[in-house]
């Protein structure tokens, strides 16, 4: 039996669907070991990245059939709380970095993409905090088109750099870990029906061996079925299964951890309300089942989950994106925690040649295992960017982060003020 190969363009997804997929990039940069989250934030977000790569002028270098986009950056930052601890200690941070995107049309129907964003954070006074980092999305992606199928093979890696990005940490510890996601997804376009399924193997490797959770790995499976009621409206069903295994189970440096299974089932809807307004809602039911339920404070739990996302271009100068939701994820110390979050990111391009963004967010989490505690994290920021020349641009930013917990220990609560300057050169 021979497969008939088709050019992908006639079978490409409609613009409203691709735009809605981009909303899922608003998720916080926490590592969730859940199959549904892998589905939402991984494979679907790649569709939006592909749109940017296909835009005219996105790539600035050509090497035979290979198109490249290269840039380098140098940033300097001051924080009045380098360790995110109640005992604030200021520091100056220098961050050189480089970014590379590569697009190689191996054949007329198969494309290889490489994305790499890497740098080094040099702490002038707190040398133990200095580290290399990899931006989310760094990795390889290979698209294969066979009849009505689009198959994607990918390997993505992230090495975190900012501890406040994971509010389940405390005590100013270095919670840096490497996350590597290797998987395959398949998108079957049947016109009125879309089938999206996949598998990902994710490894989590801690850098701070004295304080971090044990290394772990998860197997994640997901299946989404979407039905186009009208060109601008889609309804669907979604489900996922995640299995997490730790290199050390039971009492560890991170208190108690246990191998576990987590599954979820639910539905989603998406709508293109107008040319400039789109929204998506996901909701359902999830169950978390630890393998060792006899361990202190670790027990099975179930919960409803939801996520609402909206993107609105009010005028050609003012736009915003909003994301809110509830889910159960895995904390830094390996225990499950229940979390609510809201993130709003307005963009104000009201001044000629300047871009302005003012993100704000709130997150509340409750650990559901041993030594449980409840936290609230608040954040707000201001970023102003401007192109200095055709290739050189700059941005200045300010960020405020605060965490408050119900356990009034000396290291649990903190505030941080961060001011920075970035210079970016596009080759």
C-alpha positions as a LaTeX table, in Angstrom:
\begin{tabular}{lrrr}
\hline
Residue & $x$ (\AA) & $y$ (\AA) & $z$ (\AA) \\
\hline
Unk1 & 0.00 & 0.00 & 0.00 \\
Unk2 & 1.37 & 3.39 & $-1.00$ \\
Unk3 & 0.63 & 6.70 & 0.67 \\
Unk4 & $-0.31$ & 9.59 & $-1.53$ \\
Unk5 & 1.59 & 12.71 & $-0.50$ \\
Unk6 & $-0.18$ & 16.06 & $-0.73$ \\
Unk7 & 1.12 & 19.60 & $-0.51$ \\
Unk8 & 0.17 & 20.89 & 2.96 \\
Unk9 & $-1.17$ & 24.29 & 1.90 \\
Unk10 & $-4.67$ & 23.16 & 0.83 \\
Unk11 & $-5.09$ & 21.28 & 4.13 \\
Unk12 & $-3.75$ & 24.02 & 6.43 \\
Unk13 & $-5.78$ & 25.09 & 9.45 \\
Unk14 & $-8.04$ & 28.15 & 9.11 \\
Unk15 & $-6.72$ & 31.46 & 10.51 \\
Unk16 & $-9.21$ & 31.59 & 13.40 \\
Unk17 & $-7.99$ & 28.22 & 14.74 \\
Unk18 & $-4.32$ & 29.20 & 14.55 \\
Unk19 & $-4.98$ & 32.47 & 16.35 \\
Unk20 & $-6.75$ & 30.72 & 19.21 \\
Unk21 & $-3.93$ & 28.23 & 19.61 \\
Unk22 & $-1.58$ & 31.13 & 20.32 \\
Unk23 & $-3.56$ & 32.05 & 23.42 \\
Unk24 & $-2.24$ & 28.98 & 25.17 \\
Unk25 & 1.24 & 30.53 & 25.27 \\
Unk26 & $-0.05$ & 32.62 & 28.17 \\
Unk27 & 0.40 & 29.77 & 30.61 \\
Unk28 & 2.95 & 30.46 & 33.36 \\
Unk29 & 6.36 & 28.89 & 32.83 \\
Unk30 & 5.87 & 26.22 & 35.49 \\
Unk31 & 6.57 & 22.62 & 34.54 \\
Unk32 & 3.33 & 20.65 & 34.75 \\
Unk33 & 3.62 & 16.87 & 34.48 \\
Unk34 & 0.15 & 16.46 & 33.02 \\
Unk35 & $-0.75$ & 15.14 & 29.59 \\
Unk36 & $-3.42$ & 17.73 & 28.99 \\
Unk37 & $-1.00$ & 20.59 & 29.69 \\
Unk38 & 1.53 & 19.01 & 27.34 \\
Unk39 & $-1.15$ & 19.02 & 24.66 \\
Unk40 & $-2.21$ & 22.63 & 25.20 \\
Unk41 & 1.12 & 24.36 & 25.74 \\
Unk42 & 3.35 & 22.21 & 23.54 \\
Unk43 & 2.01 & 20.99 & 20.24 \\
Unk44 & $-0.65$ & 23.65 & 19.76 \\
Unk45 & 1.66 & 26.53 & 20.60 \\
Unk46 & 3.98 & 25.32 & 17.85 \\
Unk47 & 1.31 & 26.27 & 15.30 \\
Unk48 & 1.56 & 29.91 & 16.30 \\
Unk49 & 5.37 & 29.81 & 16.14 \\
Unk50 & 5.08 & 28.46 & 12.60 \\
Unk51 & 2.95 & 31.44 & 11.58 \\
Unk52 & 5.69 & 33.82 & 12.72 \\
Unk53 & 8.35 & 31.85 & 10.84 \\
Unk54 & 6.33 & 32.03 & 7.64 \\
Unk55 & 5.92 & 35.82 & 7.84 \\
Unk56 & 7.70 & 37.86 & 5.15 \\
Unk57 & 10.99 & 39.25 & 6.43 \\
Unk58 & 11.13 & 37.03 & 9.54 \\
Unk59 & 14.41 & 35.39 & 8.47 \\
Unk60 & 17.42 & 37.61 & 7.80 \\
Unk61 & 20.04 & 35.15 & 6.50 \\
Unk62 & 20.02 & 32.53 & 3.74 \\
Unk63 & 22.32 & 29.53 & 3.42 \\
Unk64 & 21.26 & 27.64 & 0.31 \\
Unk65 & 17.72 & 26.35 & 1.01 \\
Unk66 & 18.12 & 27.07 & 4.74 \\
Unk67 & 16.67 & 30.30 & 6.15 \\
Unk68 & 18.14 & 31.68 & 9.38 \\
Unk69 & 17.22 & 34.32 & 11.91 \\
Unk70 & 20.09 & 35.25 & 14.25 \\
Unk71 & 20.34 & 37.81 & 17.03 \\
Unk72 & 22.44 & 38.57 & 20.06 \\
Unk73 & 21.55 & 40.46 & 23.22 \\
Unk74 & 23.18 & 41.92 & 26.29 \\
Unk75 & 21.17 & 42.77 & 29.35 \\
Unk76 & 21.88 & 44.18 & 32.78 \\
Unk77 & 19.49 & 43.92 & 35.69 \\
Unk78 & 19.29 & 45.01 & 39.32 \\
Unk79 & 17.14 & 43.22 & 41.89 \\
Unk80 & 16.76 & 44.14 & 45.54 \\
Unk81 & 16.09 & 40.47 & 46.42 \\
Unk82 & 18.43 & 38.12 & 44.58 \\
Unk83 & 17.31 & 35.01 & 46.49 \\
Unk84 & 13.59 & 35.81 & 46.73 \\
Unk85 & 13.74 & 35.53 & 50.51 \\
Unk86 & 12.35 & 37.57 & 53.38 \\
Unk87 & 15.96 & 38.58 & 54.05 \\
Unk88 & 16.39 & 40.75 & 50.98 \\
Unk89 & 19.86 & 40.91 & 49.41 \\
Unk90 & 20.37 & 43.05 & 46.32 \\
Unk91 & 22.55 & 42.19 & 43.34 \\
Unk92 & 23.46 & 43.21 & 39.81 \\
Unk93 & 23.02 & 40.61 & 37.06 \\
Unk94 & 24.63 & 40.63 & 33.59 \\
Unk95 & 22.98 & 38.52 & 30.91 \\
Unk96 & 24.59 & 37.91 & 27.50 \\
Unk97 & 22.45 & 35.74 & 25.21 \\
Unk98 & 22.04 & 34.52 & 21.64 \\
Unk99 & 19.03 & 33.40 & 19.62 \\
Unk100 & 18.86 & 31.30 & 16.48 \\
Unk101 & 15.89 & 30.12 & 14.39 \\
Unk102 & 16.43 & 27.83 & 11.42 \\
Unk103 & 13.95 & 26.71 & 8.75 \\
Unk104 & 14.98 & 23.99 & 6.31 \\
Unk105 & 12.43 & 22.73 & 3.74 \\
Unk106 & 13.90 & 19.24 & 3.39 \\
Unk107 & 11.32 & 18.42 & 0.73 \\
Unk108 & 8.28 & 20.23 & $-0.62$ \\
Unk109 & 6.19 & 18.62 & 2.13 \\
Unk110 & 8.63 & 18.12 & 5.03 \\
Unk111 & 10.22 & 20.90 & 7.07 \\
Unk112 & 12.87 & 20.92 & 9.79 \\
Unk113 & 12.82 & 23.79 & 12.32 \\
Unk114 & 15.43 & 24.59 & 14.94 \\
Unk115 & 14.95 & 27.18 & 17.69 \\
Unk116 & 17.64 & 27.99 & 20.24 \\
Unk117 & 17.63 & 30.76 & 22.82 \\
Unk118 & 20.45 & 30.50 & 25.35 \\
Unk119 & 22.39 & 32.75 & 27.68 \\
Unk120 & 24.20 & 33.13 & 30.97 \\
Unk121 & 23.10 & 34.99 & 34.11 \\
Unk122 & 26.14 & 36.36 & 35.94 \\
Unk123 & 25.38 & 37.48 & 39.52 \\
Unk124 & 28.02 & 39.98 & 40.63 \\
Unk125 & 27.71 & 39.32 & 44.39 \\
Unk126 & 25.83 & 36.00 & 44.68 \\
Unk127 & 28.02 & 33.80 & 42.52 \\
Unk128 & 26.18 & 30.62 & 43.51 \\
Unk129 & 23.12 & 31.95 & 41.66 \\
Unk130 & 25.00 & 32.35 & 38.34 \\
Unk131 & 23.90 & 29.87 & 35.69 \\
Unk132 & 23.30 & 29.08 & 32.04 \\
Unk133 & 19.71 & 29.07 & 30.81 \\
Unk134 & 17.66 & 27.88 & 27.84 \\
Unk135 & 14.53 & 29.77 & 26.84 \\
Unk136 & 11.23 & 27.85 & 26.57 \\
Unk137 & 10.70 & 26.50 & 23.07 \\
Unk138 & 14.36 & 25.77 & 22.35 \\
Unk139 & 14.69 & 22.56 & 20.38 \\
Unk140 & 14.07 & 20.68 & 17.14 \\
Unk141 & 10.80 & 20.18 & 15.29 \\
Unk142 & 10.16 & 18.17 & 12.11 \\
Unk143 & 6.85 & 18.32 & 10.22 \\
Unk144 & 5.70 & 15.49 & 7.94 \\
Unk145 & 2.56 & 15.66 & 5.77 \\
Unk146 & 0.89 & 12.43 & 4.64 \\
Unk147 & $-2.53$ & 12.77 & 3.00 \\
Unk148 & $-4.78$ & 14.46 & 5.61 \\
Unk149 & $-2.24$ & 13.98 & 8.42 \\
Unk150 & 0.29 & 16.41 & 9.78 \\
Unk151 & 2.85 & 14.57 & 11.96 \\
Unk152 & 5.23 & 16.51 & 14.18 \\
Unk153 & 8.37 & 15.07 & 15.78 \\
Unk154 & 9.95 & 17.32 & 18.42 \\
Unk155 & 12.53 & 17.59 & 21.15 \\
Unk156 & 12.24 & 20.74 & 23.30 \\
Unk157 & 14.41 & 21.78 & 26.23 \\
Unk158 & 14.12 & 24.46 & 28.94 \\
Unk159 & 16.60 & 25.45 & 31.66 \\
Unk160 & 14.95 & 27.92 & 34.01 \\
Unk161 & 16.68 & 31.03 & 35.35 \\
Unk162 & 14.25 & 33.03 & 37.56 \\
Unk163 & 13.17 & 31.36 & 40.81 \\
Unk164 & 10.10 & 33.59 & 41.18 \\
Unk165 & 8.70 & 31.88 & 38.08 \\
Unk166 & 7.97 & 28.93 & 40.37 \\
Unk167 & 6.14 & 30.29 & 43.44 \\
Unk168 & 6.17 & 26.88 & 45.17 \\
Unk169 & 9.85 & 27.40 & 46.07 \\
Unk170 & 10.93 & 28.98 & 49.34 \\
Unk171 & 13.99 & 29.82 & 51.37 \\
Unk172 & 15.90 & 31.39 & 48.49 \\
Unk173 & 17.04 & 28.03 & 47.12 \\
Unk174 & 18.30 & 27.56 & 43.60 \\
Unk175 & 15.41 & 25.64 & 42.05 \\
Unk176 & 16.96 & 25.43 & 38.58 \\
Unk177 & 16.07 & 22.30 & 36.64 \\
Unk178 & 16.41 & 21.09 & 33.08 \\
Unk179 & 13.21 & 19.95 & 31.39 \\
Unk180 & 13.49 & 17.97 & 28.14 \\
Unk181 & 10.38 & 17.04 & 26.19 \\
Unk182 & 10.68 & 14.39 & 23.46 \\
Unk183 & 7.54 & 13.42 & 21.61 \\
Unk184 & 5.34 & 13.01 & 18.57 \\
Unk185 & 1.95 & 14.47 & 17.68 \\
Unk186 & $-0.48$ & 13.82 & 14.87 \\
Unk187 & $-3.12$ & 16.21 & 13.51 \\
Unk188 & $-5.79$ & 14.66 & 11.28 \\
Unk189 & $-7.81$ & 17.25 & 9.35 \\
Unk190 & $-11.11$ & 15.84 & 8.07 \\
Unk191 & $-12.71$ & 19.16 & 7.23 \\
Unk192 & $-15.49$ & 19.41 & 9.80 \\
Unk193 & $-13.54$ & 17.26 & 12.28 \\
Unk194 & $-10.02$ & 17.67 & 13.67 \\
Unk195 & $-8.27$ & 14.86 & 15.56 \\
Unk196 & $-5.14$ & 15.77 & 17.55 \\
Unk197 & $-3.27$ & 13.08 & 19.47 \\
Unk198 & 0.23 & 12.60 & 20.80 \\
Unk199 & 2.77 & 11.24 & 23.25 \\
Unk200 & 5.56 & 13.01 & 25.13 \\
Unk201 & 8.35 & 11.72 & 27.35 \\
Unk202 & 9.55 & 14.46 & 29.69 \\
Unk203 & 12.70 & 14.34 & 31.84 \\
Unk204 & 13.21 & 16.70 & 34.82 \\
Unk205 & 16.79 & 17.01 & 36.06 \\
Unk206 & 17.59 & 19.20 & 39.08 \\
Unk207 & 20.73 & 21.35 & 39.15 \\
Unk208 & 20.92 & 21.89 & 42.92 \\
Unk209 & 21.39 & 18.33 & 44.17 \\
Unk210 & 21.24 & 19.36 & 47.83 \\
Unk211 & 17.79 & 20.94 & 47.81 \\
Unk212 & 15.92 & 20.09 & 44.65 \\
Unk213 & 13.36 & 17.35 & 44.20 \\
Unk214 & 14.73 & 14.02 & 42.92 \\
Unk215 & 15.13 & 13.68 & 39.16 \\
Unk216 & 11.95 & 12.45 & 37.54 \\
Unk217 & 10.40 & 11.44 & 34.23 \\
Unk218 & 6.83 & 11.44 & 32.98 \\
Unk219 & 4.95 & 9.71 & 30.19 \\
Unk220 & 2.13 & 11.82 & 28.78 \\
Unk221 & $-0.65$ & 10.87 & 26.36 \\
Unk222 & $-3.40$ & 13.11 & 25.02 \\
Unk223 & $-6.30$ & 13.01 & 22.57 \\
Unk224 & $-8.40$ & 15.97 & 21.37 \\
Unk225 & $-11.41$ & 15.80 & 19.04 \\
Unk226 & $-12.65$ & 19.07 & 17.55 \\
Unk227 & $-15.87$ & 19.67 & 15.59 \\
Unk228 & $-16.45$ & 22.77 & 13.44 \\
Unk229 & $-20.06$ & 23.81 & 13.95 \\
Unk230 & $-19.43$ & 26.89 & 11.81 \\
Unk231 & $-16.22$ & 28.29 & 10.30 \\
Unk232 & $-15.77$ & 30.53 & 13.35 \\
Unk233 & $-16.98$ & 28.11 & 16.06 \\
Unk234 & $-15.42$ & 24.87 & 17.24 \\
Unk235 & $-16.43$ & 22.48 & 20.03 \\
Unk236 & $-14.47$ & 19.44 & 21.14 \\
Unk237 & $-13.54$ & 16.79 & 23.67 \\
Unk238 & $-10.12$ & 16.42 & 25.27 \\
Unk239 & $-8.42$ & 13.90 & 27.52 \\
Unk240 & $-5.00$ & 13.10 & 28.90 \\
Unk241 & $-3.05$ & 10.59 & 30.96 \\
Unk242 & 0.22 & 11.31 & 32.79 \\
Unk243 & 2.54 & 8.91 & 34.67 \\
Unk244 & 5.35 & 10.38 & 36.76 \\
Unk245 & 8.27 & 8.43 & 38.23 \\
Unk246 & 10.94 & 9.78 & 40.61 \\
Unk247 & 14.50 & 8.53 & 40.92 \\
Unk248 & 13.91 & 8.46 & 44.70 \\
Unk249 & 10.48 & 8.03 & 46.26 \\
Unk250 & 9.46 & 8.63 & 49.86 \\
Unk251 & 11.30 & 11.02 & 52.23 \\
Unk252 & 13.82 & 13.13 & 50.27 \\
Unk253 & 15.61 & 16.48 & 50.43 \\
Unk254 & 12.30 & 17.88 & 49.20 \\
Unk255 & 10.19 & 16.31 & 51.99 \\
Unk256 & 7.94 & 13.59 & 50.52 \\
Unk257 & 7.47 & 12.63 & 46.90 \\
Unk258 & 5.64 & 9.69 & 45.38 \\
Unk259 & 5.29 & 8.18 & 41.94 \\
Unk260 & 1.84 & 9.00 & 40.66 \\
Unk261 & $-0.74$ & 8.78 & 37.89 \\
Unk262 & $-2.91$ & 11.69 & 36.77 \\
Unk263 & $-5.70$ & 11.60 & 34.22 \\
Unk264 & $-8.11$ & 14.21 & 32.92 \\
Unk265 & $-11.16$ & 14.39 & 30.68 \\
Unk266 & $-13.13$ & 17.39 & 29.53 \\
Unk267 & $-14.33$ & 19.59 & 26.69 \\
Unk268 & $-13.30$ & 22.80 & 24.97 \\
Unk269 & $-14.87$ & 25.48 & 22.82 \\
Unk270 & $-13.32$ & 28.20 & 20.70 \\
Unk271 & $-14.88$ & 31.08 & 18.84 \\
Unk272 & $-13.70$ & 33.88 & 16.56 \\
Unk273 & $-16.14$ & 36.54 & 17.74 \\
Unk274 & $-14.87$ & 39.12 & 15.28 \\
Unk275 & $-11.81$ & 39.76 & 13.14 \\
Unk276 & $-9.98$ & 41.14 & 16.19 \\
Unk277 & $-11.55$ & 39.18 & 19.09 \\
Unk278 & $-11.19$ & 35.46 & 19.81 \\
Unk279 & $-11.71$ & 33.27 & 22.87 \\
Unk280 & $-11.29$ & 29.71 & 24.09 \\
Unk281 & $-12.58$ & 27.79 & 27.12 \\
Unk282 & $-11.31$ & 24.42 & 28.37 \\
Unk283 & $-12.90$ & 22.60 & 31.30 \\
Unk284 & $-13.22$ & 19.14 & 32.78 \\
Unk285 & $-12.34$ & 16.76 & 35.58 \\
Unk286 & $-9.00$ & 15.40 & 36.75 \\
Unk287 & $-7.84$ & 12.73 & 39.20 \\
Unk288 & $-4.42$ & 12.50 & 40.92 \\
Unk289 & $-3.48$ & 9.05 & 42.29 \\
Unk290 & $-0.15$ & 8.64 & 44.18 \\
Unk291 & 1.38 & 5.19 & 44.09 \\
Unk292 & 2.31 & 5.25 & 47.77 \\
Unk293 & $-0.82$ & 6.60 & 49.43 \\
Unk294 & 0.40 & 5.44 & 52.86 \\
Unk295 & 3.05 & 8.13 & 53.00 \\
Unk296 & 2.42 & 10.99 & 55.40 \\
Unk297 & $-0.11$ & 13.42 & 54.01 \\
Unk298 & $-0.12$ & 12.04 & 50.46 \\
Unk299 & $-3.51$ & 10.86 & 49.25 \\
Unk300 & $-5.62$ & 10.59 & 46.13 \\
Unk301 & $-7.43$ & 13.75 & 45.04 \\
Unk302 & $-9.81$ & 14.87 & 42.33 \\
Unk303 & $-10.76$ & 18.30 & 41.10 \\
Unk304 & $-12.41$ & 20.28 & 38.34 \\
Unk305 & $-10.10$ & 22.18 & 35.98 \\
Unk306 & $-10.72$ & 25.04 & 33.59 \\
Unk307 & $-8.87$ & 27.62 & 31.52 \\
Unk308 & $-10.31$ & 30.65 & 29.78 \\
Unk309 & $-8.28$ & 32.66 & 27.26 \\
Unk310 & $-9.16$ & 35.71 & 25.22 \\
Unk311 & $-7.23$ & 37.86 & 22.76 \\
Unk312 & $-8.55$ & 41.25 & 21.69 \\
Unk313 & $-7.11$ & 43.88 & 19.36 \\
Unk314 & $-9.13$ & 46.92 & 20.42 \\
Unk315 & $-7.45$ & 49.23 & 17.92 \\
Unk316 & $-4.32$ & 48.87 & 15.82 \\
Unk317 & $-2.46$ & 50.53 & 18.69 \\
Unk318 & $-4.06$ & 48.86 & 21.75 \\
Unk319 & $-4.50$ & 45.14 & 22.39 \\
Unk320 & $-4.54$ & 42.70 & 25.28 \\
Unk321 & $-4.55$ & 39.00 & 26.10 \\
Unk322 & $-6.15$ & 37.48 & 29.20 \\
Unk323 & $-5.83$ & 34.01 & 30.69 \\
Unk324 & $-7.45$ & 32.59 & 33.84 \\
Unk325 & $-7.77$ & 29.06 & 35.12 \\
Unk326 & $-7.67$ & 26.37 & 37.76 \\
Unk327 & $-5.57$ & 23.20 & 37.65 \\
Unk328 & $-3.62$ & 20.69 & 39.72 \\
Unk329 & 0.12 & 20.61 & 39.04 \\
Unk330 & 3.29 & 19.29 & 40.65 \\
Unk331 & 5.15 & 21.65 & 42.99 \\
Unk332 & 8.91 & 22.20 & 43.11 \\
Unk333 & 9.18 & 19.65 & 45.93 \\
Unk334 & 7.28 & 16.98 & 44.00 \\
Unk335 & 3.99 & 17.27 & 45.85 \\
Unk336 & 0.76 & 18.07 & 44.06 \\
Unk337 & $-0.75$ & 21.51 & 44.54 \\
Unk338 & $-4.05$ & 23.07 & 43.62 \\
Unk339 & $-3.68$ & 26.43 & 41.83 \\
Unk340 & $-5.77$ & 29.34 & 40.55 \\
Unk341 & $-4.24$ & 31.96 & 38.24 \\
Unk342 & $-5.09$ & 35.11 & 36.29 \\
Unk343 & $-2.77$ & 36.83 & 33.82 \\
Unk344 & $-3.45$ & 40.03 & 31.88 \\
Unk345 & $-1.03$ & 41.41 & 29.28 \\
Unk346 & $-2.04$ & 44.74 & 27.69 \\
Unk347 & 0.02 & 46.25 & 24.88 \\
Unk348 & 0.02 & 50.02 & 24.31 \\
Unk349 & 1.61 & 51.07 & 21.03 \\
Unk350 & 0.31 & 54.62 & 21.38 \\
Unk351 & 3.67 & 56.40 & 21.11 \\
Unk352 & 5.38 & 56.50 & 17.73 \\
Unk353 & 8.34 & 54.09 & 17.51 \\
Unk354 & 7.71 & 52.79 & 21.07 \\
Unk355 & 6.13 & 49.52 & 22.22 \\
Unk356 & 4.75 & 49.39 & 25.78 \\
Unk357 & 3.41 & 46.40 & 27.74 \\
Unk358 & 2.05 & 46.32 & 31.31 \\
Unk359 & 1.53 & 42.69 & 32.41 \\
Unk360 & $-0.12$ & 41.87 & 35.74 \\
Unk361 & $-0.80$ & 38.47 & 37.31 \\
Unk362 & $-2.03$ & 36.70 & 40.41 \\
Unk363 & $-1.68$ & 33.09 & 41.45 \\
Unk364 & $-2.92$ & 31.19 & 44.47 \\
Unk365 & $-1.75$ & 27.68 & 45.30 \\
Unk366 & $-2.38$ & 25.12 & 48.02 \\
Unk367 & $-0.27$ & 22.03 & 48.53 \\
Unk368 & $-2.32$ & 18.93 & 49.13 \\
Unk369 & 0.29 & 16.70 & 50.76 \\
Unk370 & 2.68 & 16.65 & 53.71 \\
Unk371 & 3.75 & 19.98 & 55.24 \\
Unk372 & 1.12 & 21.69 & 53.09 \\
Unk373 & 1.00 & 25.47 & 52.86 \\
Unk374 & $-0.99$ & 28.05 & 50.97 \\
Unk375 & 0.52 & 30.94 & 49.02 \\
Unk376 & $-0.54$ & 33.97 & 47.01 \\
Unk377 & 1.78 & 35.51 & 44.44 \\
Unk378 & 1.23 & 38.93 & 42.88 \\
Unk379 & 3.17 & 40.47 & 40.02 \\
Unk380 & 3.15 & 43.54 & 37.81 \\
Unk381 & 5.53 & 44.96 & 35.24 \\
Unk382 & 6.24 & 47.66 & 32.71 \\
Unk383 & 8.34 & 47.20 & 29.55 \\
Unk384 & 9.14 & 49.95 & 27.05 \\
Unk385 & 10.90 & 49.03 & 23.80 \\
Unk386 & 12.25 & 51.06 & 20.89 \\
Unk387 & 14.18 & 50.38 & 17.68 \\
Unk388 & 17.36 & 52.47 & 17.63 \\
Unk389 & 18.46 & 51.45 & 14.13 \\
Unk390 & 17.31 & 48.93 & 11.57 \\
Unk391 & 19.19 & 46.16 & 13.42 \\
Unk392 & 19.63 & 47.48 & 16.97 \\
Unk393 & 16.79 & 47.76 & 19.48 \\
Unk394 & 16.56 & 48.37 & 23.21 \\
Unk395 & 14.08 & 47.87 & 26.03 \\
Unk396 & 13.86 & 48.91 & 29.67 \\
Unk397 & 11.65 & 47.17 & 32.19 \\
Unk398 & 10.48 & 47.12 & 35.78 \\
Unk399 & 8.92 & 44.17 & 37.59 \\
Unk400 & 7.39 & 43.77 & 41.05 \\
Unk401 & 6.85 & 40.33 & 42.58 \\
Unk402 & 5.39 & 39.49 & 46.00 \\
Unk403 & 4.62 & 36.18 & 47.66 \\
Unk404 & 2.65 & 35.72 & 50.90 \\
Unk405 & 1.97 & 32.38 & 52.63 \\
Unk406 & $-0.10$ & 31.15 & 55.55 \\
Unk407 & 3.04 & 29.83 & 57.27 \\
Unk408 & 4.84 & 32.82 & 58.72 \\
Unk409 & 8.33 & 31.39 & 58.55 \\
Unk410 & 11.30 & 33.68 & 58.07 \\
Unk411 & 11.95 & 32.53 & 54.52 \\
Unk412 & 8.43 & 32.06 & 53.11 \\
Unk413 & 7.26 & 35.62 & 52.37 \\
Unk414 & 9.16 & 38.01 & 50.12 \\
Unk415 & 8.95 & 40.98 & 47.77 \\
Unk416 & 11.28 & 41.78 & 44.88 \\
Unk417 & 11.78 & 44.88 & 42.72 \\
Unk418 & 13.59 & 44.28 & 39.42 \\
Unk419 & 14.86 & 46.91 & 36.99 \\
Unk420 & 16.62 & 46.04 & 33.74 \\
Unk421 & 17.98 & 47.22 & 30.40 \\
Unk422 & 18.37 & 45.10 & 27.25 \\
Unk423 & 20.17 & 45.72 & 23.96 \\
Unk424 & 19.34 & 43.41 & 21.04 \\
Unk425 & 21.18 & 43.21 & 17.71 \\
Unk426 & 19.56 & 41.52 & 14.72 \\
Unk427 & 22.12 & 40.21 & 12.20 \\
\hline
\end{tabular}
